[in-house]
C-alpha cells in the first residue's frame, strides 16, 4: 500500500509551517507513532508522528521549506496491498527539556559505485541542543525577512551620502513646549523636498512607473519587530501634531493595535539610528517605495567655513538608498541636497 502523508492542521495563526528536520531518511523503516519530521510553527517546535508503519519511500519537502496545511510531505509504503491512500500525519509538541523519541538505527545503502554508504543521523542530544539554540521568528519578523531579502535581490540599490547642519532643528526642538520626536523634522524636510521632485513619488511597476500614496514612512522597532508607520499628507501637519501622531502610533503598536501594524505603501521611508549612537549607515529600500533616507546621530563636527575659518557645528549624517530603475543618480543627488536645504531652513 502506498500511503501519502500530508501536513496536518496545527491550529496556528499561520497557514504554513517551517520544516526543520527529517528524523527518518528515505528507505528506512518507520513504526506507527514514530516521529517522522520536526517542524516550527508560530507557536512552538513540534514533531509530526507517522500514522502508518512501513518504509519511507519518498519525501516531498526539504528542511527550511515552508509547508502548507494539507500539502504532501512524504510517502510510506507497506506490503498490505497495491492500492494507495492519503492520510494526514499527527503532530506532537516537542518539549525542549526532554529527550525526543529515538530515531531508528541507520541502515546502509549502496552508492553508485557499489561502495556501502551509511546514512548519518544526529543523536537525540544533538537534535535537542540544536533546537535550544534556535530562535523562533514571529510572523512579523518572518514577513520583514522576506521583504528585505526580496528588496536586496530585486531592487538595484545605489547609495548617496551627505550631511546637514542640525542646529536649526535642535533650536526648534529646544524652544518647543512639546518634546518633539526627532523623526518629525526629517519627515517634514523630506515632504517639502518632494514637492519639487515628483519622480521620487513613483515606484517601479514592470514597464511603467506607478505613483505611491501621499505618505512618508518611518521605520519603527518595537520589541525587536520592525514596523513602518505612514505619515499621511505630512505637509498638512504642524511639527507638534506630527510628533504627537508618531508617539501615539508607537504606543498603539506596543499595545498590540493591529491597525497600527498594517503595512501602507509610501513615497519613501525614513530610518533613524541616531539614538543608537550610529554615525551613518546604508538602509535597505522598503518596497514599494523607491528610496529610503537613513539618519545618523547628531554630533559636534569640525567644519571649514572658508579659508582660515574653522567652526564646530552640530551636524547629522544623511544617507539615501535609491532604486536605479526609477531614479538616476543626478536627480537623487539634487533631491538629497534639497532635503539638506529644508532641514537647515526649518
C-alpha positions as CSV (number, residue, x, y, z in Angstrom):
1,X,0.0,0.0,0.0
2,X,1.3,3.5,-0.9
3,X,0.3,5.9,1.9
4,X,0.6,9.7,1.2
5,X,1.5,11.7,4.3
6,X,0.1,15.3,4.4
7,X,0.8,18.1,6.7
8,X,-1.8,18.3,9.5
9,X,-3.7,21.4,10.6
10,X,-1.8,22.6,13.7
11,X,-4.3,25.3,14.7
12,X,-1.7,28.1,14.3
13,X,-2.3,31.6,13.2
14,X,-0.2,31.0,10.1
15,X,-1.3,28.8,7.2
16,X,2.2,27.5,6.7
17,X,4.9,25.9,8.9
18,X,8.7,25.6,8.5
19,X,10.2,22.1,8.1
20,X,13.2,21.9,10.3
21,X,14.5,18.3,10.0
22,X,13.6,14.9,8.7
23,X,14.0,12.4,11.6
24,X,13.9,9.4,9.1
25,X,15.6,9.1,5.8
26,X,14.1,7.6,2.6
27,X,14.5,3.8,2.5
28,X,14.3,3.4,6.3
29,X,11.6,1.5,8.2
30,X,9.0,3.6,10.0
31,X,7.0,2.5,13.0
32,X,3.4,3.6,13.8
33,X,3.7,6.7,16.0
34,X,7.4,7.3,15.4
35,X,8.4,10.9,15.0
36,X,8.8,11.5,11.3
37,X,9.8,15.1,10.9
38,X,10.3,18.2,13.0
39,X,8.5,21.5,12.2
40,X,8.3,25.0,13.6
41,X,5.1,27.0,13.8
42,X,4.5,30.5,15.1
43,X,3.8,29.0,18.5
44,X,6.1,26.0,19.1
45,X,8.6,23.5,17.8
46,X,6.8,20.2,17.1
47,X,7.4,16.7,15.9
48,X,5.0,15.1,13.4
49,X,4.4,11.4,14.0
50,X,3.9,8.8,11.4
51,X,0.4,7.4,11.3
52,X,1.4,4.3,9.4
53,X,4.1,1.6,9.5
54,X,6.2,0.8,6.6
55,X,9.2,2.1,4.6
56,X,9.6,5.9,4.0
57,X,9.6,5.7,0.2
58,X,10.0,9.4,-0.6
59,X,9.9,12.9,0.9
60,X,8.4,15.9,-0.9
61,X,9.7,18.8,1.2
62,X,13.1,19.8,2.3
63,X,14.5,21.4,5.5
64,X,14.0,25.1,5.5
65,X,10.9,25.0,3.2
66,X,7.6,26.5,4.2
67,X,4.9,23.8,4.1
68,X,1.1,24.5,3.8
69,X,-1.6,22.6,5.6
70,X,-2.7,19.6,3.5
71,X,0.5,19.6,1.4
72,X,2.0,16.2,0.6
73,X,5.2,15.8,2.5
74,X,6.1,12.1,2.3
75,X,5.1,8.7,1.0
76,X,5.2,5.5,3.1
77,X,4.9,2.0,1.5
78,X,4.0,-1.2,3.2
79,X,3.1,-4.7,1.9
80,X,-0.6,-4.8,2.6
81,X,-1.8,-4.1,-0.9
82,X,-1.0,-2.2,-4.0
83,X,-3.7,0.4,-3.5
84,X,-2.9,4.0,-2.4
85,X,-4.4,6.1,0.3
86,X,-3.9,9.6,1.6
87,X,-3.7,10.4,5.3
88,X,-2.8,13.3,7.5
89,X,0.1,12.9,9.9
90,X,-0.4,13.7,13.6
91,X,1.7,16.3,15.4
92,X,3.1,16.0,18.9
93,X,4.6,19.0,20.8
94,X,8.3,18.6,21.3
95,X,9.3,19.5,24.8
96,X,12.8,21.1,24.7
97,X,13.7,19.9,28.2
98,X,13.2,16.2,27.5
99,X,14.9,13.8,25.2
100,X,12.9,13.3,21.9
101,X,12.0,9.9,20.8
102,X,14.9,7.9,19.5
103,X,15.4,7.7,15.8
104,X,15.8,4.2,14.2
105,X,19.3,3.0,13.6
106,X,20.8,4.0,10.3
107,X,20.8,1.4,7.5
108,X,23.4,1.1,4.9
109,X,22.6,2.0,1.3
110,X,24.8,1.3,-1.8
111,X,26.4,4.1,-3.7
112,X,26.5,4.1,-7.4
113,X,30.0,2.5,-7.4
114,X,28.9,-0.3,-5.1
115,X,30.7,1.1,-2.1
116,X,28.5,0.8,1.1
117,X,27.2,4.1,2.4
118,X,26.0,4.6,5.9
119,X,23.3,7.3,6.5
120,X,24.3,9.6,9.4
121,X,21.8,10.9,11.9
122,X,22.0,13.5,14.7
123,X,21.8,12.0,18.1
124,X,18.9,12.8,20.3
125,X,21.1,15.1,22.4
126,X,22.4,16.9,19.3
127,X,18.8,17.5,18.0
128,X,17.8,18.8,21.4
129,X,20.8,21.2,21.6
130,X,20.1,22.4,18.0
131,X,16.5,23.2,19.0
132,X,17.6,25.0,22.2
133,X,20.0,27.2,20.1
134,X,17.3,28.2,17.6
135,X,15.3,31.4,17.8
136,X,11.7,31.3,16.6
137,X,10.8,34.2,14.4
138,X,7.4,35.8,14.9
139,X,5.1,36.2,11.8
140,X,6.1,39.9,11.6
141,X,9.8,39.1,11.7
142,X,9.3,36.4,9.0
143,X,7.5,38.9,6.8
144,X,10.2,41.5,7.3
145,X,12.9,39.0,6.5
146,X,11.1,38.0,3.3
147,X,10.6,41.7,2.3
148,X,14.1,42.8,2.8
149,X,15.6,39.8,1.1
150,X,13.3,40.4,-1.9
151,X,14.3,44.1,-1.9
152,X,18.0,43.4,-1.9
153,X,17.7,40.7,-4.6
154,X,15.3,42.5,-7.0
155,X,16.0,46.3,-6.5
156,X,19.2,47.7,-7.9
157,X,20.2,49.9,-4.9
158,X,22.7,52.8,-5.1
159,X,23.7,55.0,-2.2
160,X,24.3,58.7,-1.7
161,X,25.8,60.3,1.5
162,X,25.9,63.9,2.8
163,X,25.5,65.8,6.0
164,X,23.4,68.7,7.2
165,X,23.6,71.4,9.9
166,X,21.4,70.2,12.7
167,X,21.5,73.3,14.8
168,X,18.3,74.9,13.3
169,X,16.1,71.9,14.2
170,X,17.9,71.5,17.6
171,X,17.0,75.1,18.3
172,X,13.3,74.5,17.3
173,X,13.1,71.4,19.4
174,X,14.5,73.2,22.4
175,X,12.1,76.1,22.0
176,X,9.0,73.9,21.6
177,X,6.7,73.3,24.6
178,X,6.5,69.7,23.3
179,X,9.4,67.2,23.3
180,X,9.3,66.8,19.5
181,X,10.3,63.5,18.1
182,X,13.5,63.9,16.0
183,X,11.9,62.0,13.1
184,X,9.4,64.8,12.8
185,X,12.0,67.2,11.4
186,X,13.2,64.7,8.8
187,X,9.7,63.8,7.7
188,X,8.9,67.5,7.2
189,X,12.1,68.2,5.3
190,X,11.6,65.2,3.0
191,X,7.9,66.2,2.4
192,X,8.9,69.7,1.5
193,X,11.6,68.5,-0.8
194,X,9.3,66.0,-2.5
195,X,7.2,69.0,-3.8
196,X,9.9,69.8,-6.3
197,X,10.9,66.2,-7.1
198,X,7.8,64.5,-8.3
199,X,9.6,61.4,-9.7
200,X,10.6,60.4,-6.1
201,X,6.9,59.8,-5.6
202,X,6.8,56.8,-8.0
203,X,7.7,53.1,-7.9
204,X,8.8,50.7,-10.5
205,X,5.9,48.7,-12.0
206,X,7.2,46.4,-14.8
207,X,7.3,48.5,-18.0
208,X,6.0,51.7,-16.3
209,X,6.1,53.8,-13.1
210,X,3.2,54.0,-10.7
211,X,2.6,56.7,-8.1
212,X,2.6,55.8,-4.4
213,X,0.2,57.3,-1.9
214,X,0.8,60.7,-0.4
215,X,2.7,59.5,2.6
216,X,6.2,59.2,4.1
217,X,7.1,56.1,6.1
218,X,9.0,55.9,9.4
219,X,10.8,52.7,10.4
220,X,9.8,51.7,14.0
221,X,11.5,49.0,16.0
222,X,9.3,47.7,18.9
223,X,10.5,44.7,20.9
224,X,12.8,43.6,18.0
225,X,9.9,43.7,15.5
226,X,10.1,46.2,12.6
227,X,7.1,48.2,11.5
228,X,6.7,51.1,9.1
229,X,4.4,53.9,10.1
230,X,2.9,56.0,7.3
231,X,2.6,59.8,7.9
232,X,-0.3,60.8,5.6
233,X,-0.1,64.2,3.9
234,X,2.7,65.5,6.2
235,X,2.6,69.0,4.8
236,X,-0.8,69.5,6.3
237,X,0.5,68.9,9.8
238,X,2.4,71.1,12.2
239,X,5.6,69.8,13.8
240,X,3.8,69.3,17.1
241,X,0.8,67.5,15.5
242,X,3.2,65.2,13.6
243,X,5.2,64.4,16.7
244,X,2.1,63.5,18.6
245,X,0.9,61.3,15.8
246,X,4.2,59.4,15.8
247,X,4.3,59.0,19.5
248,X,0.7,57.8,19.6
249,X,1.4,55.3,16.7
250,X,4.3,53.8,18.6
251,X,2.1,53.4,21.7
252,X,-0.6,51.7,19.7
253,X,1.9,49.2,18.3
254,X,3.2,48.4,21.8
255,X,-0.4,47.8,22.9
256,X,-1.0,45.4,20.0
257,X,-3.3,47.5,17.9
258,X,-3.5,45.6,14.6
259,X,-4.3,48.7,12.6
260,X,-1.1,50.3,13.8
261,X,0.9,47.3,12.4
262,X,-0.7,47.5,9.0
263,X,1.7,48.0,6.1
264,X,1.0,51.1,4.0
265,X,2.8,52.0,0.7
266,X,4.8,55.2,1.0
267,X,6.9,57.6,-1.2
268,X,10.0,56.9,0.8
269,X,10.9,55.6,4.3
270,X,12.9,57.3,7.0
271,X,15.2,55.1,9.1
272,X,16.8,56.8,12.1
273,X,19.5,55.1,14.1
274,X,21.0,58.3,15.6
275,X,19.6,57.4,19.0
276,X,21.7,54.2,18.9
277,X,25.0,56.2,18.6
278,X,25.3,55.3,14.9
279,X,27.0,58.0,12.8
280,X,25.9,56.7,9.4
281,X,24.6,53.6,7.7
282,X,23.1,52.3,4.4
283,X,19.5,51.2,4.7
284,X,17.5,48.7,2.6
285,X,14.7,50.1,0.4
286,X,11.2,49.3,1.7
287,X,9.1,48.2,-1.3
288,X,7.1,49.5,-3.0
289,X,8.9,52.8,-2.3
290,X,11.8,53.8,-4.5
291,X,14.1,55.3,-1.8
292,X,14.9,55.2,1.9
293,X,16.6,58.0,3.9
294,X,18.9,56.9,6.7
295,X,19.7,59.2,9.6
296,X,22.7,59.1,11.8
297,X,23.4,60.7,15.2
298,X,23.6,64.5,15.7
299,X,27.2,65.2,16.7
300,X,29.6,68.1,17.0
301,X,31.7,68.3,13.8
302,X,34.6,70.5,12.7
303,X,33.6,72.5,9.6
304,X,35.7,74.7,7.4
305,X,33.6,77.8,6.5
306,X,36.3,79.4,4.5
307,X,40.0,80.0,4.2
308,X,41.3,80.1,7.8
309,X,37.8,79.9,9.3
310,X,37.1,76.7,11.3
311,X,33.9,76.3,13.4
312,X,32.3,73.4,15.3
313,X,28.6,72.7,14.3
314,X,26.1,70.1,15.4
315,X,25.7,68.1,12.2
316,X,23.8,64.9,11.1
317,X,24.9,62.4,8.5
318,X,22.2,61.5,5.9
319,X,22.2,58.6,3.5
320,X,19.8,57.9,0.6
321,X,19.4,54.5,-0.9
322,X,17.6,54.7,-4.3
323,X,16.1,52.3,-6.8
324,X,18.1,52.9,-10.0
325,X,15.2,51.6,-12.1
326,X,13.1,54.7,-11.1
327,X,15.6,57.5,-10.4
328,X,19.0,58.3,-11.8
329,X,21.9,59.5,-9.7
330,X,21.9,63.2,-10.5
331,X,18.2,63.5,-9.9
332,X,18.5,61.7,-6.5
333,X,21.5,63.8,-5.6
334,X,19.6,67.0,-6.2
335,X,16.7,65.6,-4.1
336,X,19.1,64.8,-1.2
337,X,20.5,68.3,-1.5
338,X,17.0,69.8,-1.2
339,X,16.4,67.8,2.0
340,X,19.5,69.3,3.4
341,X,18.3,72.8,2.4
342,X,14.9,72.2,4.0
343,X,16.5,70.9,7.3
344,X,18.7,73.9,7.6
345,X,15.7,76.2,6.8
346,X,13.3,74.9,9.4
